[in-house]
């Protein structure tokens, strides 16, 4: 049996997960939460990660009931992500691999999400919608690559939601996106917003600028409530995502959709995608916040697949990169 430990820390989550042949043995994590109206800066996020990573590592080993000798490979997030947090995690992973005398593996964060989704849901060959604070992509597998069929041309959908949350001072605990989702459930009035789909790609920066400007006017004059703005923003953004996902499905002849990434645990997005899938007689696969949100087990799972197919990262190549596209990885473990 192959046991892989995975270190994830590309943004404001720090997680360590252990996978043994498709079984999640442990997956503890911590989140760096900032006050309402603020985002998280790379340096401060890295400082948070440094303060808790060894505690989380020990938790992962204790939960799994394993010792260093039981681990076969150490996987870490190579990128994409925020520079300082990525470096923090890479240094710990390198150190652990050398102390334990284990091979090291740099993993693409996006591929980690996809492989975790495939493991948990048993989706065979889905069209993947990857939506998070840093990424928005529609992906399909073809000829040993995860091909990007469509993506955002500016900011990610999660970044759009997070920045809107700052405008109306929504709490970042447990996450701004989750709090927007709860407020949107109480919204009753739909405010028309720009809808920007360009072929297979989407654009969110214009919508954000529009709603940032409109929010102050509409709220100060009592024309709507904050809940109405949350509802309207969600409906517009998610409709755009469903549209480009359906177009990719049609192109690929796919009958499965897998939603991954932090925004993927939004139940309204799952509901809207489910309606589209039902109309196409397709199946929808999604996971909950344990595996949608950044976690160590997803890096361990992608690392497990890579390690089993012969991948190893030499210490001299164990750097990080903030830009690392999903389609740069050769997927040698799939037919």
GUTOR-73436 format. One record per residue (C-alpha): x, y, z; residue in one letter. Coordinates in steps of 0.25 Angstrom, whole numbers, plus 5000, padded with zeros to 4 digits. Layout:
<atom c1="X" c2="Y" c3="Z" code="A"/>
...
***
This chain:
<atom c1="5000" c2="5000" c3="5000" code="X"/>
<atom c1="5005" c2="5014" c3="4996" code="X"/>
<atom c1="5004" c2="5025" c3="5007" code="X"/>
<atom c1="5005" c2="5039" c3="5003" code="X"/>
<atom c1="5005" c2="5052" c3="5012" code="X"/>
<atom c1="5001" c2="5065" c3="5005" code="X"/>
<atom c1="5004" c2="5079" c3="5009" code="X"/>
<atom c1="4995" c2="5090" c3="5004" code="X"/>
<atom c1="4996" c2="5105" c3="5007" code="X"/>
<atom c1="4995" c2="5113" c3="4994" code="X"/>
<atom c1="4985" c2="5123" c3="5000" code="X"/>
<atom c1="4979" c2="5126" c3="5013" code="X"/>
<atom c1="4977" c2="5111" c3="5017" code="X"/>
<atom c1="4988" c2="5102" c3="5022" code="X"/>
<atom c1="4985" c2="5087" c3="5022" code="X"/>
<atom c1="4993" c2="5074" c3="5023" code="X"/>
<atom c1="4986" c2="5061" c3="5018" code="X"/>
<atom c1="4989" c2="5047" c3="5018" code="X"/>
<atom c1="4984" c2="5037" c3="5007" code="X"/>
<atom c1="4986" c2="5022" c3="5006" code="X"/>
<atom c1="4981" c2="5016" c3="4993" code="X"/>
<atom c1="4969" c2="5025" c3="4992" code="X"/>
<atom c1="4966" c2="5025" c3="5006" code="X"/>
<atom c1="4966" c2="5038" c3="5014" code="X"/>
<atom c1="4973" c2="5035" c3="5027" code="X"/>
<atom c1="4974" c2="5050" c3="5032" code="X"/>
<atom c1="4972" c2="5064" c3="5027" code="X"/>
<atom c1="4973" c2="5075" c3="5037" code="X"/>
<atom c1="4974" c2="5089" c3="5033" code="X"/>
<atom c1="4974" c2="5104" c3="5039" code="X"/>
<atom c1="4969" c2="5116" c3="5032" code="X"/>
<atom c1="4975" c2="5130" c3="5033" code="X"/>
<atom c1="4963" c2="5140" c3="5035" code="X"/>
<atom c1="4964" c2="5155" c3="5034" code="X"/>
<atom c1="4954" c2="5165" c3="5040" code="X"/>
<atom c1="4942" c2="5169" c3="5031" code="X"/>
<atom c1="4945" c2="5179" c3="5020" code="X"/>
<atom c1="4959" c2="5173" c3="5018" code="X"/>
<atom c1="4966" c2="5163" c3="5010" code="X"/>
<atom c1="4978" c2="5154" c3="5013" code="X"/>
<atom c1="4992" c2="5159" c3="5009" code="X"/>
<atom c1="5003" c2="5149" c3="5005" code="X"/>
<atom c1="5013" c2="5152" c3="5016" code="X"/>
<atom c1="5003" c2="5152" c3="5028" code="X"/>
<atom c1="4997" c2="5139" c3="5022" code="X"/>
<atom c1="5011" c2="5132" c3="5021" code="X"/>
<atom c1="5013" c2="5137" c3="5036" code="X"/>
<atom c1="5000" c2="5130" c3="5040" code="X"/>
<atom c1="5004" c2="5117" c3="5033" code="X"/>
<atom c1="5018" c2="5117" c3="5039" code="X"/>
<atom c1="5011" c2="5118" c3="5053" code="X"/>
<atom c1="5002" c2="5106" c3="5051" code="X"/>
<atom c1="5008" c2="5097" c3="5041" code="X"/>
<atom c1="5016" c2="5087" c3="5050" code="X"/>
<atom c1="5004" c2="5086" c3="5059" code="X"/>
<atom c1="4995" c2="5082" c3="5047" code="X"/>
<atom c1="5006" c2="5072" c3="5043" code="X"/>
<atom c1="5006" c2="5066" c3="5056" code="X"/>
<atom c1="4990" c2="5065" c3="5056" code="X"/>
<atom c1="4990" c2="5059" c3="5042" code="X"/>
<atom c1="5000" c2="5048" c3="5047" code="X"/>
<atom c1="4992" c2="5045" c3="5060" code="X"/>
<atom c1="4979" c2="5045" c3="5053" code="X"/>
<atom c1="4984" c2="5035" c3="5043" code="X"/>
<atom c1="4991" c2="5027" c3="5054" code="X"/>
<atom c1="5004" c2="5027" c3="5046" code="X"/>
<atom c1="5019" c2="5030" c3="5048" code="X"/>
<atom c1="5029" c2="5036" c3="5039" code="X"/>
<atom c1="5034" c2="5022" c3="5035" code="X"/>
<atom c1="5020" c2="5019" c3="5029" code="X"/>
<atom c1="5020" c2="5030" c3="5019" code="X"/>
<atom c1="5025" c2="5026" c3="5005" code="X"/>
<atom c1="5025" c2="5040" c3="4999" code="X"/>
<atom c1="5024" c2="5055" c3="5003" code="X"/>
<atom c1="5015" c2="5064" c3="4993" code="X"/>
<atom c1="5014" c2="5079" c3="4994" code="X"/>
<atom c1="5007" c2="5090" c3="4986" code="X"/>
<atom c1="5017" c2="5095" c3="4975" code="X"/>
<atom c1="5007" c2="5105" c3="4970" code="X"/>
<atom c1="4999" c2="5113" c3="4966" code="X"/>
<atom c1="4996" c2="5122" c3="4978" code="X"/>
<atom c1="5002" c2="5133" c3="4986" code="X"/>
<atom c1="5017" c2="5134" c3="4987" code="X"/>
<atom c1="5020" c2="5135" c3="5002" code="X"/>
<atom c1="5010" c2="5124" c3="5007" code="X"/>
<atom c1="5015" c2="5115" c3="4996" code="X"/>
<atom c1="5029" c2="5116" c3="5000" code="X"/>
<atom c1="5026" c2="5114" c3="5014" code="X"/>
<atom c1="5019" c2="5101" c3="5011" code="X"/>
<atom c1="5030" c2="5096" c3="5001" code="X"/>
<atom c1="5041" c2="5099" c3="5011" code="X"/>
<atom c1="5034" c2="5090" c3="5022" code="X"/>
<atom c1="5031" c2="5079" c3="5011" code="X"/>
<atom c1="5046" c2="5079" c3="5007" code="X"/>
<atom c1="5051" c2="5078" c3="5021" code="X"/>
<atom c1="5041" c2="5067" c3="5025" code="X"/>
<atom c1="5045" c2="5059" c3="5012" code="X"/>
<atom c1="5060" c2="5060" c3="5016" code="X"/>
<atom c1="5058" c2="5057" c3="5030" code="X"/>
<atom c1="5050" c2="5045" c3="5028" code="X"/>
<atom c1="5058" c2="5041" c3="5015" code="X"/>
<atom c1="5046" c2="5041" c3="5006" code="X"/>
<atom c1="5044" c2="5045" c3="4992" code="X"/>
<atom c1="5038" c2="5059" c3="4989" code="X"/>
<atom c1="5027" c2="5062" c3="4979" code="X"/>
<atom c1="5022" c2="5076" c3="4975" code="X"/>
<atom c1="5008" c2="5076" c3="4971" code="X"/>
<atom c1="4999" c2="5086" c3="4963" code="X"/>
<atom c1="4988" c2="5091" c3="4972" code="X"/>
<atom c1="4978" c2="5091" c3="4961" code="X"/>
<atom c1="4981" c2="5076" c3="4958" code="X"/>
<atom c1="4980" c2="5073" c3="4973" code="X"/>
<atom c1="4965" c2="5079" c3="4973" code="X"/>
<atom c1="4962" c2="5070" c3="4961" code="X"/>
<atom c1="4968" c2="5057" c3="4966" code="X"/>
<atom c1="4961" c2="5059" c3="4979" code="X"/>
<atom c1="4948" c2="5061" c3="4973" code="X"/>
<atom c1="4949" c2="5049" c3="4964" code="X"/>
<atom c1="4953" c2="5041" c3="4976" code="X"/>
<atom c1="4942" c2="5045" c3="4985" code="X"/>
<atom c1="4930" c2="5045" c3="4975" code="X"/>
<atom c1="4935" c2="5033" c3="4966" code="X"/>
<atom c1="4933" c2="5042" c3="4954" code="X"/>
<atom c1="4939" c2="5035" c3="4942" code="X"/>
<atom c1="4942" c2="5045" c3="4931" code="X"/>
<atom c1="4935" c2="5058" c3="4935" code="X"/>
<atom c1="4935" c2="5072" c3="4929" code="X"/>
<atom c1="4941" c2="5080" c3="4941" code="X"/>
<atom c1="4937" c2="5093" c3="4946" code="X"/>
<atom c1="4948" c2="5098" c3="4955" code="X"/>
<atom c1="4944" c2="5111" c3="4963" code="X"/>
<atom c1="4951" c2="5117" c3="4975" code="X"/>
<atom c1="4957" c2="5130" c3="4980" code="X"/>
<atom c1="4968" c2="5129" c3="4970" code="X"/>
<atom c1="4964" c2="5121" c3="4959" code="X"/>
<atom c1="4952" c2="5120" c3="4949" code="X"/>
<atom c1="4953" c2="5109" c3="4938" code="X"/>
<atom c1="4945" c2="5099" c3="4930" code="X"/>
<atom c1="4954" c2="5087" c3="4928" code="X"/>
<atom c1="4953" c2="5074" c3="4921" code="X"/>
<atom c1="4963" c2="5062" c3="4920" code="X"/>
<atom c1="4969" c2="5059" c3="4906" code="X"/>
<atom c1="4982" c2="5052" c3="4902" code="X"/>
<atom c1="4989" c2="5052" c3="4916" code="X"/>
<atom c1="4985" c2="5067" c3="4919" code="X"/>
<atom c1="4974" c2="5074" c3="4926" code="X"/>
<atom c1="4970" c2="5083" c3="4915" code="X"/>
<atom c1="4965" c2="5097" c3="4918" code="X"/>
<atom c1="4953" c2="5100" c3="4910" code="X"/>
<atom c1="4949" c2="5113" c3="4916" code="X"/>
<atom c1="4953" c2="5122" c3="4927" code="X"/>
<atom c1="4952" c2="5136" c3="4934" code="X"/>
<atom c1="4960" c2="5146" c3="4926" code="X"/>
<atom c1="4962" c2="5155" c3="4938" code="X"/>
<atom c1="4958" c2="5151" c3="4953" code="X"/>
<atom c1="4953" c2="5138" c3="4958" code="X"/>
<atom c1="4939" c2="5137" c3="4962" code="X"/>
<atom c1="4943" c2="5134" c3="4977" code="X"/>
<atom c1="4951" c2="5147" c3="4977" code="X"/>
<atom c1="4939" c2="5155" c3="4971" code="X"/>
<atom c1="4930" c2="5150" c3="4983" code="X"/>
<atom c1="4941" c2="5152" c3="4993" code="X"/>
<atom c1="4943" c2="5167" c3="4989" code="X"/>
<atom c1="4928" c2="5169" c3="4988" code="X"/>
<atom c1="4927" c2="5164" c3="5003" code="X"/>
<atom c1="4938" c2="5175" c3="5007" code="X"/>
<atom c1="4929" c2="5186" c3="5000" code="X"/>
<atom c1="4917" c2="5183" c3="5009" code="X"/>
<atom c1="4926" c2="5178" c3="5021" code="X"/>
<atom c1="4922" c2="5164" c3="5022" code="X"/>
<atom c1="4929" c2="5155" c3="5031" code="X"/>
<atom c1="4941" c2="5147" c3="5027" code="X"/>
<atom c1="4938" c2="5136" c3="5037" code="X"/>
<atom c1="4937" c2="5125" c3="5033" code="X"/>
<atom c1="4938" c2="5131" c3="5019" code="X"/>
<atom c1="4932" c2="5142" c3="5011" code="X"/>
<atom c1="4926" c2="5133" c3="5000" code="X"/>
<atom c1="4919" c2="5125" c3="5010" code="X"/>
<atom c1="4913" c2="5137" c3="5017" code="X"/>
<atom c1="4909" c2="5143" c3="5004" code="X"/>
<atom c1="4902" c2="5130" c3="5001" code="X"/>
<atom c1="4894" c2="5130" c3="5014" code="X"/>
<atom c1="4890" c2="5145" c3="5011" code="X"/>
<atom c1="4886" c2="5142" c3="4997" code="X"/>
<atom c1="4875" c2="5132" c3="5002" code="X"/>
<atom c1="4868" c2="5144" c3="5008" code="X"/>
<atom c1="4869" c2="5152" c3="4996" code="X"/>
<atom c1="4855" c2="5155" c3="4989" code="X"/>
<atom c1="4858" c2="5165" c3="4979" code="X"/>
<atom c1="4867" c2="5163" c3="4966" code="X"/>
<atom c1="4876" c2="5175" c3="4962" code="X"/>
<atom c1="4880" c2="5174" c3="4948" code="X"/>
<atom c1="4896" c2="5173" c3="4946" code="X"/>
<atom c1="4905" c2="5172" c3="4934" code="X"/>
<atom c1="4906" c2="5158" c3="4928" code="X"/>
<atom c1="4919" c2="5156" c3="4922" code="X"/>
<atom c1="4922" c2="5143" c3="4914" code="X"/>
<atom c1="4931" c2="5144" c3="4903" code="X"/>
<atom c1="4931" c2="5131" c3="4895" code="X"/>
<atom c1="4936" c2="5120" c3="4905" code="X"/>
<atom c1="4942" c2="5131" c3="4914" code="X"/>
<atom c1="4936" c2="5139" c3="4925" code="X"/>
<atom c1="4939" c2="5153" c3="4931" code="X"/>
<atom c1="4936" c2="5157" c3="4945" code="X"/>
<atom c1="4943" c2="5170" c3="4948" code="X"/>
<atom c1="4933" c2="5179" c3="4941" code="X"/>
<atom c1="4922" c2="5172" c3="4949" code="X"/>
<atom c1="4929" c2="5175" c3="4962" code="X"/>
<atom c1="4932" c2="5190" c3="4958" code="X"/>
<atom c1="4917" c2="5192" c3="4954" code="X"/>
<atom c1="4912" c2="5185" c3="4967" code="X"/>
<atom c1="4922" c2="5193" c3="4976" code="X"/>
<atom c1="4917" c2="5206" c3="4970" code="X"/>
<atom c1="4902" c2="5202" c3="4970" code="X"/>
<atom c1="4903" c2="5196" c3="4984" code="X"/>
<atom c1="4905" c2="5210" c3="4991" code="X"/>
<atom c1="4894" c2="5217" c3="4983" code="X"/>
<atom c1="4884" c2="5206" c3="4985" code="X"/>
<atom c1="4886" c2="5203" c3="4999" code="X"/>
<atom c1="4887" c2="5218" c3="5003" code="X"/>
<atom c1="4874" c2="5221" c3="4996" code="X"/>
<atom c1="4867" c2="5208" c3="5002" code="X"/>
<atom c1="4864" c2="5203" c3="4988" code="X"/>
<atom c1="4869" c2="5189" c3="4992" code="X"/>
<atom c1="4875" c2="5181" c3="5004" code="X"/>
<atom c1="4889" c2="5175" c3="5004" code="X"/>
<atom c1="4882" c2="5162" c3="5003" code="X"/>
<atom c1="4877" c2="5166" c3="4990" code="X"/>
<atom c1="4890" c2="5169" c3="4985" code="X"/>
<atom c1="4896" c2="5156" c3="4989" code="X"/>
<atom c1="4885" c2="5149" c3="4983" code="X"/>
<atom c1="4886" c2="5156" c3="4970" code="X"/>
<atom c1="4901" c2="5155" c3="4969" code="X"/>
<atom c1="4901" c2="5140" c3="4971" code="X"/>
<atom c1="4890" c2="5138" c3="4961" code="X"/>
<atom c1="4897" c2="5145" c3="4950" code="X"/>
<atom c1="4911" c2="5139" c3="4953" code="X"/>
<atom c1="4906" c2="5125" c3="4954" code="X"/>
<atom c1="4898" c2="5126" c3="4941" code="X"/>
<atom c1="4910" c2="5130" c3="4934" code="X"/>
<atom c1="4918" c2="5118" c3="4939" code="X"/>
<atom c1="4906" c2="5108" c3="4936" code="X"/>
<atom c1="4906" c2="5114" c3="4922" code="X"/>
<atom c1="4921" c2="5112" c3="4918" code="X"/>
<atom c1="4920" c2="5098" c3="4925" code="X"/>
<atom c1="4909" c2="5093" c3="4917" code="X"/>
<atom c1="4916" c2="5098" c3="4904" code="X"/>
<atom c1="4928" c2="5090" c3="4908" code="X"/>
<atom c1="4920" c2="5078" c3="4911" code="X"/>
<atom c1="4913" c2="5079" c3="4897" code="X"/>
<atom c1="4927" c2="5080" c3="4890" code="X"/>
<atom c1="4932" c2="5068" c3="4898" code="X"/>
<atom c1="4920" c2="5060" c3="4897" code="X"/>
<atom c1="4921" c2="5059" c3="4912" code="X"/>
<atom c1="4910" c2="5053" c3="4921" code="X"/>
<atom c1="4917" c2="5057" c3="4934" code="X"/>
<atom c1="4920" c2="5070" c3="4942" code="X"/>
<atom c1="4929" c2="5071" c3="4954" code="X"/>
<atom c1="4930" c2="5084" c3="4962" code="X"/>
<atom c1="4943" c2="5086" c3="4969" code="X"/>
<atom c1="4949" c2="5098" c3="4977" code="X"/>
<atom c1="4945" c2="5106" c3="4989" code="X"/>
<atom c1="4933" c2="5112" c3="4982" code="X"/>
<atom c1="4928" c2="5098" c3="4978" code="X"/>
<atom c1="4922" c2="5096" c3="4991" code="X"/>
<atom c1="4912" c2="5107" c3="4989" code="X"/>
<atom c1="4898" c2="5099" c3="4989" code="X"/>
<atom c1="4892" c2="5110" c3="4980" code="X"/>
<atom c1="4903" c2="5107" c3="4969" code="X"/>
<atom c1="4901" c2="5092" c3="4970" code="X"/>
<atom c1="4886" c2="5094" c3="4969" code="X"/>
<atom c1="4887" c2="5103" c3="4956" code="X"/>
<atom c1="4897" c2="5093" c3="4950" code="X"/>
<atom c1="4888" c2="5081" c3="4954" code="X"/>
<atom c1="4876" c2="5087" c3="4946" code="X"/>
<atom c1="4885" c2="5088" c3="4934" code="X"/>
<atom c1="4890" c2="5074" c3="4936" code="X"/>
<atom c1="4876" c2="5069" c3="4937" code="X"/>
<atom c1="4871" c2="5076" c3="4924" code="X"/>
<atom c1="4883" c2="5069" c3="4917" code="X"/>
<atom c1="4881" c2="5055" c3="4924" code="X"/>
<atom c1="4895" c2="5057" c3="4930" code="X"/>
<atom c1="4900" c2="5054" c3="4944" code="X"/>
<atom c1="4905" c2="5065" c3="4954" code="X"/>
<atom c1="4917" c2="5062" c3="4964" code="X"/>
<atom c1="4921" c2="5071" c3="4975" code="X"/>
<atom c1="4927" c2="5070" c3="4989" code="X"/>
<atom c1="4925" c2="5077" c3="5002" code="X"/>
<atom c1="4934" c2="5087" c3="5009" code="X"/>
<atom c1="4943" c2="5076" c3="5014" code="X"/>
<atom c1="4949" c2="5074" c3="5000" code="X"/>
<atom c1="4944" c2="5086" c3="4992" code="X"/>
<atom c1="4952" c2="5096" c3="5000" code="X"/>
<atom c1="4967" c2="5095" c3="4999" code="X"/>
<atom c1="4972" c2="5083" c3="5008" code="X"/>
<atom c1="4984" c2="5075" c3="5009" code="X"/>
<atom c1="4978" c2="5062" c3="5005" code="X"/>
<atom c1="4975" c2="5067" c3="4991" code="X"/>
<atom c1="4990" c2="5069" c3="4989" code="X"/>
<atom c1="4993" c2="5055" c3="4995" code="X"/>
<atom c1="4983" c2="5049" c3="4985" code="X"/>
<atom c1="4989" c2="5056" c3="4973" code="X"/>
<atom c1="5003" c2="5052" c3="4979" code="X"/>
<atom c1="4999" c2="5038" c3="4980" code="X"/>
<atom c1="4994" c2="5037" c3="4966" code="X"/>
<atom c1="5007" c2="5044" c3="4961" code="X"/>
<atom c1="5016" c2="5035" c3="4970" code="X"/>
<atom c1="5010" c2="5022" c3="4966" code="X"/>
<atom c1="5012" c2="5026" c3="4951" code="X"/>
<atom c1="5027" c2="5029" c3="4954" code="X"/>
<atom c1="5028" c2="5044" c3="4957" code="X"/>
<atom c1="5038" c2="5049" c3="4967" code="X"/>
<atom c1="5043" c2="5064" c3="4969" code="X"/>
<atom c1="5058" c2="5065" c3="4971" code="X"/>
<atom c1="5062" c2="5074" c3="4982" code="X"/>
<atom c1="5068" c2="5084" c3="4972" code="X"/>
<atom c1="5055" c2="5085" c3="4965" code="X"/>
<atom c1="5046" c2="5087" c3="4977" code="X"/>
<atom c1="5043" c2="5101" c3="4975" code="X"/>
<atom c1="5029" c2="5108" c3="4975" code="X"/>
<atom c1="5023" c2="5116" c3="4964" code="X"/>
<atom c1="5011" c2="5126" c3="4965" code="X"/>
<atom c1="5007" c2="5123" c3="4951" code="X"/>
<atom c1="5005" c2="5108" c3="4948" code="X"/>
<atom c1="4994" c2="5105" c3="4938" code="X"/>
<atom c1="4986" c2="5093" c3="4939" code="X"/>
<atom c1="4989" c2="5088" c3="4925" code="X"/>
<atom c1="5004" c2="5089" c3="4927" code="X"/>
<atom c1="5004" c2="5076" c3="4935" code="X"/>
<atom c1="5005" c2="5063" c3="4927" code="X"/>
<atom c1="4995" c2="5054" c3="4933" code="X"/>
<atom c1="5002" c2="5040" c3="4932" code="X"/>
<atom c1="4993" c2="5033" c3="4941" code="X"/>
<atom c1="4981" c2="5033" c3="4932" code="X"/>
<atom c1="4978" c2="5026" c3="4919" code="X"/>
***
